[in-house]
Amino acid sequence: MSHIVEIKTEIRDEAAVQLACGRLGLPAATRGTFQLYSAEATGLGIELPDWVYPVVADTETGQLQFDNFEGRWGKQEHLDAFLQAYAVERASQEARRRGHTVSEQPLK
C-alpha cells in the first residue's frame, strides 16, 4: 500500500530566507515593496537567477508572490531550489534549537 505525502512550505522565517539565499549564492533578500509585472508586492524580495521579477515572501502569511509568466520570465526549478534550501535551513534551525546535531549528506 502506498502513501501520498504532500508538503507545503510556508516562508515565515526571515533568517532562514537569508541562509537559503546564501546557500544558493543569491543576493541577500531585502524588505520592501517590489514591482511585479502588473502589481506590487510587499515583503522580502528574493532575486532568483534569470528571473525578470523578484519572488516576494510575505512572512506574515507565509505566501509567495511572483510572476514568471508560466516559465517565460523565470524557471520553476530556481524557485524549487530556493524552497528546498529554505526548508533545509528552517528544519536545521529548529533541530538545533531543540538541542539536536544536524549534518547533511547531499545525494546525486
Secondary structure, DSSP 8 states (H G I E B T S, - for coil): -------------HHHHHHHHHHTT----EEEEEE-SSSEEEEEEE--TT-SS-EEEETTTTEEE---TTTTSS-HHHHHHHHHHHHHHHHHHHHHHTT---------
